[in-house]
Amino acid sequence: MDEKTQEKPEEKPVKEPSIERLVVSSSPHLLRDENIPKIMHAVVLALLPAMAASVYFFGLRAAGLILVSVAACMITEYTVQRIREKPVTIWDGSAIITGILLAMTLPPSFPYYGAVIGSTVAIGVGKQLFGGLGYNIFNPALLGRAFLQATYPVLITTWSEPLSKAAKAGLDAVTAATPLALMKFEGKMSSHLDLFFGNVAGSMGETSAVAILIGGLYLRYRGYINWKLPLGYLGSMAFFGGIFYLINPTKYPDPLFHILAGGAMLGAWFMVTDMVTSPVTSRGQWIFAICGGLLAVVIRLFGGLPEGVMYSILLMNAFVPLLNKHTRPKFFGEGVG
């Protein structure tokens, strides 16, 4: 057969092996279906038991104070963001939480205008002055509360008994000292059971330990808070408070009193755990929580004020940048050579 007329076999195209596309991006590589509004609204839900307890013990005046504080926070945030020509984010839930937490730290008889002033400072100075959500150094609600403490020291330390105790006395309201004030200035200890359920005088959302505990455990169940922070803070208060109790049990309260009284529970579960103003490293979190608990006990026992939770958290907030810097784990290969 002639070579020219010989048919060549049909060549089949070579099929290239399929290669899946590799997408390279910065961390995090494991993503969750979470966003700021979802997390913030979960925190609001977790605060519902404490808000319900405040209304139960102190009446509709407590609900009014919460609503006024929340409305003032949202209006302040909206106004500042419009002035700065920034996107308005009042519905992400962060301003709502600030308003609720601020109200929770106030006595039920605190005037509405004072709550408006505190809310304005909390959002305008404590949050927006630093650049908005994620940039603030201090917890905004506590900063607003500290401002009110300096501005209205008498009003913010005028406490009312729960409605049930006032009704027994045949009065609409009875002015009373908080368990911490009774301990510090009169040497009287309150019942642990009353402290646990909240049947005592004090700030609206700080009296019922069980209501706060329910909300805090819910946030832990959802994975929104790190267990090291509340455990470290409350454990530190119990440990150092227990040392002084063993030294002189007739003068100093027992460890359980420290974690049930005042703002310990609210601070530990909802303020120490603030994602923005707490350290991001594991060692930093332990140092932050343990030192904060120690400061709270020292202020309670030896300071001029009966409560030290607010100042202990604010003071430790100031050290968060240093803690993040000096407790950062070394990356692979760092320091070699």
PyMOL commands that set and color helices and strands:
alter all, ss='L'
color gray80, all
select helices_A, chain A and resi 36-58+60-83+90-92+94-104+112-124+128-130+140-151+155-157+163-168+179-186+192-197+209-222+228-247+255-260+264-270+282-302+309-318+320-326
alter helices_A, ss='H'
color red, helices_A
select strands_A, chain A and resi 159-160+175-176
alter strands_A, ss='S'
color yellow, strands_A
deselect
rebuild
show_as cartoon
